[in-house]
Amino acid sequence: MRVCIGVGLAACLLVGCVPTTQYRYSAFTPSARPMAWDGRTARTGMLRVEGTLSSTYVNQNVAPQIHDTALQIPSWTAEGALMLAVSSRLEIGVRGAYAAYDWASPSAAGTMPVPNAPPSWGVGPEIRAAIPLDERKHFYLGLAANTMSYQVPYAEWELTGPGSPNGTTPTCTPSATCVQGYSLANTQSESHWTYTLVVQPSYAFGEKGEYGHGFVAITGTTGFKNDGFTNQPSSGSTVDTFGPLWIASVGYGVLLEDLLNVSGAVFKPLTGPGSPVDYNLGFLVTLGVQAPIFEPSKD
């Protein structure tokens, strides 16, 4: 008996154990990642332009069950932010994110593709605050938040052959719209709003912080899930959001010549095998430039 169980588990690990349900639903959703920020704000009047590349790794669910999540998650995400320092402690601006479908990895064995999927992209407002905690201004407490609207492509698939919903649909011929005996029923995109909240203490090295600063952060953000394997038909996407999904991160940032910002971080979404999507370690790198666009009032 134990030998049979062991063989079954080994087979699942090698090829995946996927339930044969009448319907499968998939979607190309944003990855879970922290806000790309180093925990510090610029001088009053500075305009900061940043670009970020982040990498996210997924621990694939090799033995999904009925109603488990089945999403395509981008392994890479490119982001940009435009931020204005309205004071030395507060920045406001906008963030955008982009991920091509070719960068996607499945969250579970048997996750269906999203044929001809457009990129997943989002945009929204962002606010950041950095509060000094000591007279020498080595310790800062960073607080930040944003909300973004994402376009999420999704696909609906229906089983063909003897197990099809009506039992009479002929087995489809393998093609871009026939995968694993499932025929593509519909593809569309829909909008989803996400939020990100960050608490981020940091410490500057050197008398005046000339050696950069290290930071740690805890992020609460929106997670995505769906009913990927089901026998219940749906009139549209089964994509849903939940949260907060917590992410821990640690990183380092430096400002060079009051012009160039460079930072990087390693992060881990606090997920496990029972989560809708189980994430592994990820990392991000940010490069930014800043320049003054107005002088602070001397009143």
FENVEN-V484430 format. One record per residue. N is the residue number from 1. RES is the residue in three letters. SS is DSSP state (~ for helix, > for strand, _ for the rest). D_FIRST is the distance of its C-alpha to the first C-alpha in Angstrom with 2 decimals. Layout:
n->[N;N]
res->[RES;RES]
ss->[SS;SS]
d_first->[D_FIRST;D_FIRST]
This chain:
n->[1;2;3;4;5;6;7;8;9;10;11;12;13;14;15;16;17;18;19;20;21;22;23;24;25;26;27;28;29;30;31;32;33;34;35;36;37;38;39;40;41;42;43;44;45;46;47;48;49;50;51;52;53;54;55;56;57;58;59;60;61;62;63;64;65;66;67;68;69;70;71;72;73;74;75;76;77;78;79;80;81;82;83;84;85;86;87;88;89;90;91;92;93;94;95;96;97;98;99;100;101;102;103;104;105;106;107;108;109;110;111;112;113;114;115;116;117;118;119;120;121;122;123;124;125;126;127;128;129;130;131;132;133;134;135;136;137;138;139;140;141;142;143;144;145;146;147;148;149;150;151;152;153;154;155;156;157;158;159;160;161;162;163;164;165;166;167;168;169;170;171;172;173;174;175;176;177;178;179;180;181;182;183;184;185;186;187;188;189;190;191;192;193;194;195;196;197;198;199;200;201;202;203;204;205;206;207;208;209;210;211;212;213;214;215;216;217;218;219;220;221;222;223;224;225;226;227;228;229;230;231;232;233;234;235;236;237;238;239;240;241;242;243;244;245;246;247;248;249;250;251;252;253;254;255;256;257;258;259;260;261;262;263;264;265;266;267;268;269;270;271;272;273;274;275;276;277;278;279;280;281;282;283;284;285;286;287;288;289;290;291;292;293;294;295;296;297;298;299]
res->[MET;ARG;VAL;CYS;ILE;GLY;VAL;GLY;LEU;ALA;ALA;CYS;LEU;LEU;VAL;GLY;CYS;VAL;PRO;THR;THR;GLN;TYR;ARG;TYR;SER;ALA;PHE;THR;PRO;SER;ALA;ARG;PRO;MET;ALA;TRP;ASP;GLY;ARG;THR;ALA;ARG;THR;GLY;MET;LEU;ARG;VAL;GLU;GLY;THR;LEU;SER;SER;THR;TYR;VAL;ASN;GLN;ASN;VAL;ALA;PRO;GLN;ILE;HIS;ASP;THR;ALA;LEU;GLN;ILE;PRO;SER;TRP;THR;ALA;GLU;GLY;ALA;LEU;MET;LEU;ALA;VAL;SER;SER;ARG;LEU;GLU;ILE;GLY;VAL;ARG;GLY;ALA;TYR;ALA;ALA;TYR;ASP;TRP;ALA;SER;PRO;SER;ALA;ALA;GLY;THR;MET;PRO;VAL;PRO;ASN;ALA;PRO;PRO;SER;TRP;GLY;VAL;GLY;PRO;GLU;ILE;ARG;ALA;ALA;ILE;PRO;LEU;ASP;GLU;ARG;LYS;HIS;PHE;TYR;LEU;GLY;LEU;ALA;ALA;ASN;THR;MET;SER;TYR;GLN;VAL;PRO;TYR;ALA;GLU;TRP;GLU;LEU;THR;GLY;PRO;GLY;SER;PRO;ASN;GLY;THR;THR;PRO;THR;CYS;THR;PRO;SER;ALA;THR;CYS;VAL;GLN;GLY;TYR;SER;LEU;ALA;ASN;THR;GLN;SER;GLU;SER;HIS;TRP;THR;TYR;THR;LEU;VAL;VAL;GLN;PRO;SER;TYR;ALA;PHE;GLY;GLU;LYS;GLY;GLU;TYR;GLY;HIS;GLY;PHE;VAL;ALA;ILE;THR;GLY;THR;THR;GLY;PHE;LYS;ASN;ASP;GLY;PHE;THR;ASN;GLN;PRO;SER;SER;GLY;SER;THR;VAL;ASP;THR;PHE;GLY;PRO;LEU;TRP;ILE;ALA;SER;VAL;GLY;TYR;GLY;VAL;LEU;LEU;GLU;ASP;LEU;LEU;ASN;VAL;SER;GLY;ALA;VAL;PHE;LYS;PRO;LEU;THR;GLY;PRO;GLY;SER;PRO;VAL;ASP;TYR;ASN;LEU;GLY;PHE;LEU;VAL;THR;LEU;GLY;VAL;GLN;ALA;PRO;ILE;PHE;GLU;PRO;SER;LYS;ASP]
ss->[_;~;~;~;~;~;~;~;~;~;~;~;~;~;~;_;_;_;_;_;_;_;>;>;>;>;>;>;>;_;_;_;_;_;_;_;_;_;_;_;_;_;_;_;_;>;>;>;>;>;>;>;>;>;>;_;_;>;>;_;>;_;_;_;_;_;_;_;_;_;_;>;>;>;_;>;>;>;>;>;>;>;>;>;>;>;>;_;_;>;>;>;>;>;>;>;>;>;>;_;~;~;~;>;>;>;_;>;_;_;_;_;_;_;_;_;_;_;_;>;>;>;>;>;>;>;>;>;>;>;>;>;_;_;_;_;_;_;>;>;>;>;>;>;>;>;>;>;>;>;>;>;>;>;>;>;>;>;>;_;_;_;_;_;_;_;_;_;_;_;_;_;_;_;>;_;_;>;>;_;_;>;>;>;>;>;>;>;>;>;>;>;>;>;>;>;>;>;>;>;>;>;>;>;_;_;_;_;_;_;_;_;>;>;>;>;>;>;>;>;>;>;>;>;>;_;_;_;>;>;_;_;_;_;_;_;_;_;_;>;>;>;>;>;>;>;>;>;>;>;>;>;>;>;>;>;_;_;_;>;>;>;>;>;>;>;>;>;>;_;_;_;_;_;_;_;_;>;>;_;>;>;>;>;>;>;>;>;>;>;>;>;_;_;_;_;_;_;_]
d_first->[0.00;3.79;5.36;5.17;6.35;8.62;9.93;10.69;12.50;14.30;15.44;16.75;18.65;20.13;21.19;20.60;18.81;21.79;22.21;24.45;27.19;30.65;32.40;32.01;34.59;35.46;38.39;40.01;40.57;42.19;40.14;40.07;42.62;45.37;49.03;50.60;53.24;54.31;55.48;59.22;61.95;64.94;68.62;70.45;71.41;68.84;66.92;63.53;61.65;58.06;55.42;51.74;48.77;45.37;41.91;38.74;35.16;32.17;28.55;27.00;24.40;21.78;19.67;22.42;22.14;24.81;28.09;27.28;30.24;30.89;34.10;35.86;37.05;39.93;39.24;43.02;45.66;49.42;51.60;55.29;57.30;61.03;62.11;65.58;66.44;68.68;68.98;67.77;64.93;63.96;62.88;62.36;61.30;58.77;55.45;53.90;50.48;49.34;46.11;45.86;42.93;42.44;41.43;38.43;34.73;32.02;30.46;27.19;25.47;27.03;30.26;32.97;36.24;39.59;41.82;45.34;44.66;47.73;47.45;46.37;49.42;50.80;54.03;55.38;57.59;56.86;58.56;58.35;60.04;60.35;61.91;63.28;62.31;64.77;68.39;67.64;65.21;62.34;59.83;59.25;57.08;56.06;55.26;54.56;53.42;53.23;52.25;51.51;51.26;48.66;48.45;44.79;43.97;41.12;39.64;38.27;35.97;35.17;32.49;34.02;33.01;31.39;29.68;32.99;34.65;36.97;34.69;37.57;37.92;37.69;35.13;37.07;37.87;36.54;39.31;40.23;39.98;36.87;33.70;30.12;31.55;33.31;37.09;39.26;40.98;43.03;43.83;46.15;46.92;47.45;48.86;47.09;48.80;47.23;48.50;48.26;49.51;49.87;50.89;51.74;53.61;55.08;57.21;59.91;60.60;64.20;67.45;67.54;63.95;64.92;61.64;59.53;57.18;53.56;51.72;48.55;47.66;45.47;45.31;44.38;44.01;42.75;39.18;38.07;35.15;34.58;32.44;30.99;28.47;29.76;30.59;33.92;36.98;39.30;43.00;42.74;40.84;38.05;38.96;39.62;40.66;39.74;40.87;41.73;39.27;40.14;40.74;41.79;43.98;46.26;49.01;52.53;55.64;59.16;62.42;64.57;68.34;67.97;66.88;63.36;60.19;57.07;53.81;50.11;47.05;43.35;41.36;37.95;37.16;35.42;32.29;28.53;25.24;26.19;29.64;30.76;31.35;30.11;32.95;33.18;36.46;39.50;43.12;46.52;49.98;53.21;56.71;59.70;63.47;65.93;69.65;72.20;73.36;75.49;77.04;76.30;79.16;81.42;82.62]
